[in-house]
Structure formats: C-alpha cells, structure tokens
C-alpha cells in the first residue's frame, strides 16, 4: 500500500507546483518576453484551461486503459511542456507551453484520486485525502522560497527546468514502483492468490463486476444524489479557498497596509494553520465521524464570514481579518478531503471519470465566480463573505438532505479489488 500512497502524494504535487514555483520569476519573464500584465494573467488562466479541457479524457483513459499509463502520460506531458516553457522566446510560445503544463497536471490530478479510490476504503481514504490537503499547503510556502534561491544564481528559465526535472523524477517513481490499481486487473491477481473457498464466496459479486464492461456507466451513474451533492460541496469549497487566495493581496496589502514581507509572513502562517489542521483531521474523523466533521467545516465557513464582517465594522482590524481567514483555512482542511472521498465512494470502475468531473466542476466554478464578481465590481471582502455564506449554508443543507451513506456493495467491491493483505495499511493508521 505504501507504493500507492507515495505515488499519489507525488502526483498531486504537480498541480500546485505548476502554479507557485514560477511566480517569483514573473517580472523577469515579462521583461525577456516583452509580455504585458494581461499576458501574465492569461498564463495562469491558460494553465487551468489546460487542466479542465483534458480532464475528461484523462478520466476515460484511467478507466479504460489503466491508472499507471495515465500517471506516466501526465508526468511526461508536464515535463516536456516545462522544458518548452523554459526555452520560450515569445509570449505565444510560452502560453502554449503553459497550456501543455496544465494538460499534464490535469492527468496527474485525476489519476491521483482514482488510485486512492481503488486502494483505500472509505474511512482511510477520507483521512489520506485530508493529509494530502496538508501536503499541498506546503507548496505555496516553499515554492516561492525555492524559486527565489534559484533566481539568485540562474535565469528564470531554470524555474521551468526545475519543474521538468521534478516531473521526470515523478515519472520514474511511478514507472518503477506504481502497480496498476484498476479494479478488474486487481481482481485477476486476487483470483490467483486466494484459496478456492474464498473464490467461491466472492464468485457472484466478481462475476457481476467482470460482466460490467461496456455497461459500467449504467451501474455507476454520475447523476446519483450522493455524487451530485458532494460535487456541489467540493466545488464551493475550492471556490472559497481560491477566492481567499485571489483576494488576499487586496485585503492584506491594499486595505490593511501590509508590506510584501508582512504579507508573505502572514500567508506562511495561514498555510501552517492549513497544514496543522489537515494533519489533525484524521484523529478528528476517528473520534467524531465524517458527518459531524463535515458539518463542522461548514460552520467554520459561516463563522469566518461573520468574523470578516466584524473586521469590516472595526475598520479592517488586522487580528480580526486574519482570524476570519484562518477559519477558512481550517474549514477547508478538515472538510474537503472527506467530501471528495464520499463523492468517489460509489465508483469502482468509473473512479477516473468521476475524478475528472469533480476536477472540472471545481475549476469551472472557481473561475466563473471570481470572473463574475470582478465583472460586477464587488469588493474583495464582500466577494469572500458572500461565497463563504453561500458555501456554508448550501453544504449544510446538502449534508442534512443527503447524508453520507455506507454502501455495502462498495465495501464488497473494495474488499475484492484492493491489493493483497501484505500491502494494506494497518488498522491503527
């Protein structure tokens, strides 16, 4: 099981790496490529467009070809695109490479969740996904520091060469240690290693799974109440965290007068809160259960909105605003992983497609909301408060109307399809 977790953690880092590592080099990139501020904003958007536009393809490939080929394709595409970005001589060339990076990141993002769905049961998957949130919070803190160190001795192109090297290391890691986790392939291994009596007990269920084939879409529909509700919840949660990231410079530097150094220190502190909360979440899930923790995460969003409104009344008092933002980080860290785990729980053969739909929805919802609010001229604080209230209230309603379900067939599928007992995570983990 360690091999799956190690590869999943490595693959999920590709997505934030492509966003955060190159940011410190933007002034140099703009100078050397004669790029405008608008071009630099497009470079960020086109990266997300590359992710969103190919996620469905990544999900289909993961379900029909296998998880490992998609992981390798994603890491390879990201590495090649990073190399092209490093050698860019025009803005158009650079933007094309950024789109390619997004394609690779999208493949890696989708297959990460599919692998975890294949190899972990509901409880362990929820805990691991919350820890993944903590790991990804490290990237926005460390990436600018690493990028600054690189730029002290090398040109901005070295930032993208570094991304290419990292992606190739991930490619090699997956090539060497990642085993195919696609359910039907694991079932074949299961039949070759289990006793005849165990095979007879699981025969009827395995026959049903094996016979799904082209009919699998009818057995695992993407329009189930549980999936749609969790898709909405995770999309609103991602929109909340990206809205906070997008508005934080305006809130902290423009309206509260933070210097660049003070802003960086504040963001590092907030990332530390996200990490610590994410690593604490597995223990909270063990003691309180998924439903209570998810409800608590939404109340943290609502409490954050209330605190931020109080901060406005107190003329942007620094401590109050930072407390409100801290509650956003904590709410996202303890709730998002569990919601993603529940969204994937009904799917064994279509985990790749389900992951791609979730990813596309999260990116599209975030981009649409931020763009719409900017077009309407809403202030950064009001944009954030409105979204937090919308996310918190909507998600609480969905949790009460569509509570988490323990699907016996899902557990049976997982029992049949997960790796051998030697690879399982001990119960104590």
C-alpha positions in Angstrom: 0.0 0.0 0.0 2.9 2.4 0.7 3.7 2.4 -3.1 0.3 3.8 -3.9 0.4 6.5 -1.2 3.9 7.6 -2.2 3.0 7.9 -5.9 -0.3 9.6 -5.1 1.4 12.2 -2.9 4.0 12.8 -5.7 1.4 13.1 -8.5 -0.9 15.5 -6.6 2.1 17.9 -6.1 2.4 18.5 -9.8 -0.7 20.8 -9.9 0.4 23.4 -7.3 4.0 23.1 -8.5 3.0 24.5 -11.9 1.2 27.4 -10.2 3.5 28.5 -7.4 7.1 27.9 -8.5 7.3 30.3 -11.4 5.5 33.3 -9.7 8.7 34.8 -8.4 10.1 34.9 -11.9 7.1 36.9 -13.4 9.0 40.2 -13.6 11.9 38.6 -15.5 9.6 36.6 -17.7 7.7 39.8 -18.6 10.9 41.6 -19.4 12.5 38.9 -21.5 9.4 38.0 -23.5 8.0 41.6 -23.7 4.9 40.4 -22.0 2.2 42.6 -20.6 0.4 42.2 -17.2 -2.6 40.8 -19.2 -0.3 38.2 -20.7 0.9 37.1 -17.3 -2.7 36.8 -16.1 -3.5 34.7 -19.2 -0.5 32.4 -18.4 -2.3 31.5 -15.1 -5.7 31.1 -16.7 -4.5 29.0 -19.6 -2.8 26.6 -17.2 -6.2 26.0 -15.6 -7.8 25.8 -19.0 -5.3 23.1 -20.0 -6.3 21.1 -16.9 -10.0 21.5 -17.3 -10.1 20.8 -21.1 -8.4 17.4 -20.8 -9.7 16.0 -17.5 -12.5 14.1 -19.1 -10.0 12.5 -21.5 -7.8 11.6 -18.5 -10.7 10.1 -16.7 -11.7 8.0 -19.7 -8.2 6.8 -20.2 -7.8 5.9 -16.5 -11.0 3.8 -16.6 -10.3 2.1 -19.9 -6.6 1.9 -20.2 -5.4 2.0 -16.7 -4.2 4.2 -13.9 -0.5 3.8 -14.4 -0.4 4.8 -18.1 -2.3 8.0 -17.2 0.1 8.8 -14.4 3.1 8.3 -16.7 1.4 10.3 -19.5 0.7 13.2 -17.1 4.2 13.4 -15.7 5.7 13.1 -19.1 3.5 15.8 -20.6 4.2 18.2 -17.7 8.0 17.6 -18.1 8.0 18.2 -21.8 5.8 21.3 -21.6 8.0 22.7 -18.8 11.1 22.2 -21.0 9.4 24.1 -23.8 8.4 26.9 -21.4 12.0 27.2 -20.2 13.1 27.7 -23.9 10.3 30.1 -24.8 11.4 33.1 -26.9 7.9 34.7 -27.5 4.8 35.1 -25.4 2.7 32.8 -27.6 5.3 30.1 -27.3 5.2 30.5 -23.5 1.4 30.4 -23.3 1.3 27.2 -25.5 3.8 25.6 -23.1 1.7 26.7 -20.1 -1.3 25.0 -21.6 0.7 21.8 -22.0 1.7 22.0 -18.4 -2.0 22.2 -17.5 -2.7 19.1 -19.5 -0.1 17.2 -17.7 -1.2 18.5 -14.3 -4.8 17.6 -15.1 -3.9 14.0 -15.9 -1.9 13.7 -12.7 -4.7 15.3 -10.6 -7.4 12.9 -11.9 -5.4 9.7 -11.6 -4.4 10.5 -8.0 -8.0 10.3 -6.8 -8.7 7.3 -8.9 -5.7 5.4 -7.4 -6.8 6.3 -3.9 -10.4 5.2 -4.6 -9.0 1.8 -5.9 -6.8 1.1 -2.9 -8.4 2.6 0.2 -11.7 2.0 1.9 -14.0 5.0 2.8 -12.5 5.8 6.2 -8.8 5.5 5.3 -9.4 7.4 2.0 -11.0 10.3 3.9 -8.1 10.5 6.2 -5.5 10.3 3.5 -7.2 13.0 1.4 -7.2 15.4 4.3 -3.5 14.7 4.8 -3.0 15.4 1.0 -4.5 18.8 1.6 -1.9 19.4 4.3 0.9 18.3 1.9 -0.3 20.6 -0.9 -0.3 23.5 1.5 3.4 23.2 1.8 3.9 24.0 -1.9 2.7 27.7 -1.8 5.0 28.3 1.1 8.1 26.6 -0.1 7.9 27.1 -3.8 8.4 30.9 -3.8 11.4 30.4 -1.4 12.9 27.8 -3.7 12.2 29.9 -6.7 14.0 32.9 -5.1 17.0 30.8 -4.3 17.1 29.5 -8.0 16.8 33.1 -9.3 19.7 34.2 -7.2 22.1 32.2 -9.4 20.2 31.4 -12.6 17.8 32.8 -15.1 14.0 32.4 -14.9 14.2 29.5 -17.4 15.7 27.5 -14.6 12.4 27.5 -12.8 10.8 25.6 -15.6 13.8 23.3 -16.0 13.4 22.5 -12.3 9.7 21.7 -12.9 10.8 19.4 -15.7 13.3 17.6 -13.5 10.7 17.2 -10.8 8.2 15.8 -13.2 10.7 13.3 -14.6 11.6 12.1 -11.1 7.8 11.5 -10.5 7.6 9.7 -13.9 10.5 7.4 -12.9 9.0 6.8 -9.5 5.6 5.8 -11.0 7.4 3.7 -13.7 9.3 1.7 -11.1 7.1 1.3 -8.1 3.5 2.0 -9.1 1.4 -1.1 -9.8 -1.8 -0.9 -11.8 -4.7 -0.5 -9.4 -7.5 -0.6 -12.0 -10.2 -2.9 -10.3 -10.5 -5.6 -12.9 -6.8 -6.1 -13.0 -6.5 -6.4 -9.3 -9.4 -8.9 -9.3 -7.4 -11.1 -11.6 -4.5 -11.1 -9.1 -6.9 -11.8 -6.4 -8.2 -15.0 -8.0 -4.7 -16.3 -8.5 -3.7 -15.8 -4.8 -6.8 -16.7 -2.8 -8.0 -20.1 -1.8 -10.7 -21.8 -3.7 -13.2 -21.4 -0.8 -12.6 -17.6 -0.8 -13.1 -17.5 -4.5 -16.4 -19.3 -4.3 -17.7 -16.9 -1.6 -16.9 -13.9 -3.8 -17.8 -15.6 -7.1 -21.2 -14.0 -7.6 -20.0 -10.5 -6.9 -16.9 -10.8 -9.0 -18.9 -12.1 -11.9 -21.2 -9.1 -11.7 -18.2 -6.7 -11.7 -16.4 -8.6 -14.5 -19.5 -8.5 -16.6 -20.0 -4.8 -16.3 -17.5 -4.0 -19.1 -19.1 -1.6 -21.5 -22.2 -1.4 -19.3 -20.3 0.1 -16.4 -21.8 3.5 -16.9 -25.3 2.1 -16.2 -24.1 0.5 -12.9 -22.3 3.6 -11.6 -24.2 6.7 -12.8 -22.7 10.1 -12.4 -26.1 11.5 -11.5 -26.6 9.9 -8.1 -27.8 12.1 -5.3 -24.7 11.5 -3.2 -22.2 12.3 -6.1 -24.1 15.5 -7.2 -24.3 16.8 -3.6 -20.7 16.2 -2.9 -19.7 17.7 -6.3 -21.5 20.9 -5.4 -19.9 20.9 -1.9 -16.4 20.4 -3.1 -16.8 22.9 -5.9 -18.0 25.6 -3.4 -15.1 24.7 -1.1 -12.5 25.0 -3.8 -14.1 28.3 -4.9 -13.9 29.6 -1.3 -10.2 28.8 -0.9 -9.3 30.1 -4.4 -11.3 33.3 -3.7 -9.4 33.8 -0.5 -6.1 33.3 -2.4 -7.2 35.7 -5.1 -8.4 38.4 -2.7 -5.7 38.1 0.0 -3.3 40.6 -1.7 -6.1 43.2 -1.8 -7.3 42.6 1.7 -3.9 42.4 3.4 -1.7 44.8 1.4 -4.1 47.3 -0.2 -6.7 47.6 2.6 -4.7 46.7 5.6 -1.4 48.2 4.5 0.8 45.1 4.8 4.3 45.3 3.3 5.4 42.5 0.9 7.4 40.9 3.7 4.5 41.1 6.2 2.1 39.6 3.6 4.5 36.7 2.9 4.8 36.0 6.6 1.0 36.1 7.1 0.5 33.7 4.2 3.1 31.4 5.6 1.3 31.4 8.9 -2.0 30.7 7.3 -0.5 27.8 5.4 0.8 26.4 8.6 -2.7 26.5 10.0 -4.0 24.6 7.0 -1.3 22.0 7.4 -1.7 21.5 11.1 -5.5 21.3 10.7 -5.2 18.8 7.8 -2.9 16.5 9.8 -5.2 16.8 12.9 -8.2 15.9 10.8 -7.7 12.1 10.7 -7.8 11.9 14.5 -11.0 14.1 14.5 -12.6 11.8 11.9 -11.8 8.8 14.1 -13.4 10.3 17.2 -16.4 12.3 15.7 -17.1 10.6 12.3 -17.4 12.0 8.8 -20.8 13.7 9.1 -20.0 15.7 12.2 -16.6 16.8 10.9 -18.1 17.9 7.5 -20.9 19.9 9.3 -18.2 21.5 11.5 -16.2 22.5 8.4 -19.2 24.3 7.0 -19.9 26.1 10.3 -16.3 27.3 10.2 -17.0 28.8 6.8 -20.1 30.6 8.2 -18.2 31.7 11.3 -15.4 33.1 9.0 -18.0 35.2 7.2 -19.3 36.6 10.5 -15.7 37.4 11.7 -14.8 39.1 8.4 -18.0 41.2 8.6 -16.9 42.2 12.2 -13.5 43.0 10.8 -15.1 45.4 8.3 -17.1 47.1 11.1 -13.8 47.5 13.0 -12.2 49.2 10.0 -10.1 46.2 8.9 -8.6 45.4 12.3 -5.6 43.1 11.5 -6.2 40.4 14.1 -9.9 40.1 13.2 -9.3 39.7 9.5 -6.6 37.2 10.0 -8.8 35.2 12.4 -11.5 35.1 9.7 -9.1 33.9 7.1 -7.7 31.3 9.5 -11.2 29.9 9.9 -11.5 29.5 6.1 -8.2 27.5 6.0 -9.3 25.3 8.9 -12.8 24.7 7.4 -11.4 23.7 4.0 -8.7 21.4 5.5 -11.0 19.3 7.6 -13.9 19.1 5.2 -12.7 18.9 1.6 -10.9 15.5 1.7 -13.9 13.8 3.3 -16.3 15.3 0.8 -14.1 14.1 -2.1 -13.9 10.7 -0.5 -17.6 10.4 -0.3 -18.1 11.7 -3.8 -15.9 8.9 -5.1 -17.3 6.1 -2.9 -20.0 4.9 -5.3 -17.4 4.3 -8.1 -15.1 1.4 -8.6 -14.9 1.1 -12.3 -15.6 4.7 -13.1 -13.4 6.4 -10.5 -11.3 8.1 -13.2 -14.3 9.7 -14.9 -15.8 10.7 -11.5 -12.5 12.3 -10.5 -12.3 14.2 -13.8 -15.9 15.5 -13.4 -15.1 16.7 -9.9 -11.9 18.5 -11.0 -13.6 20.2 -14.0 -16.5 21.4 -11.8 -14.2 22.8 -9.1 -12.0 24.7 -11.6 -15.0 26.0 -13.6 -17.0 27.0 -10.6 -14.0 28.9 -9.2 -13.2 30.7 -12.4 -16.8 31.6 -13.1 -17.4 33.0 -9.6 -14.2 35.1 -9.5 -14.7 36.4 -13.0 -18.4 37.3 -12.4 -17.7 39.1 -9.1 -14.9 41.0 -10.8 -17.2 42.0 -13.7 -19.8 43.1 -11.2 -17.3 45.2 -9.4 -17.8 43.6 -6.0 -15.2 44.4 -3.4 -12.7 41.7 -2.3 -14.2 41.4 1.2 -17.8 41.2 0.0 -16.8 38.7 -2.6 -15.3 36.5 0.0 -18.1 36.9 2.6 -20.9 36.1 0.1 -19.1 33.0 -1.1 -18.5 31.7 2.4 -22.1 32.1 3.4 -23.3 30.5 0.1 -20.9 27.6 0.6 -21.6 27.0 4.3 -25.4 27.2 4.1 -25.7 25.2 0.9 -23.4 22.5 2.1 -25.2 22.1 5.5 -28.5 21.7 3.7 -27.0 19.1 1.3 -25.4 17.2 4.3 -28.7 17.0 6.0 -30.7 16.1 2.9 -28.2 13.7 1.5 -26.1 12.3 4.4 -23.1 10.1 3.9 -24.1 6.5 3.0 -22.3 3.3 3.8 -22.8 1.3 0.6 -22.4 -2.4 1.3 -21.7 -3.1 -2.4 -19.0 -0.6 -2.4 -17.3 -2.2 0.6 -17.6 -5.6 -1.0 -16.2 -4.3 -4.3 -13.3 -2.7 -2.3 -12.7 -5.9 -0.4 -12.4 -7.9 -3.6 -10.5 -5.3 -5.6 -7.9 -3.9 -3.2 -4.3 -5.1 -3.2 -3.1 -8.1 -1.2 -3.2 -8.1 2.6 0.6 -7.5 2.6 0.1 -4.1 1.1 -2.8 -2.9 3.3 -2.5 -0.1 5.7 -2.7 -1.3 9.3 -5.9 -0.5 11.1 -4.1 1.7 13.6 -3.2 4.1 10.7 
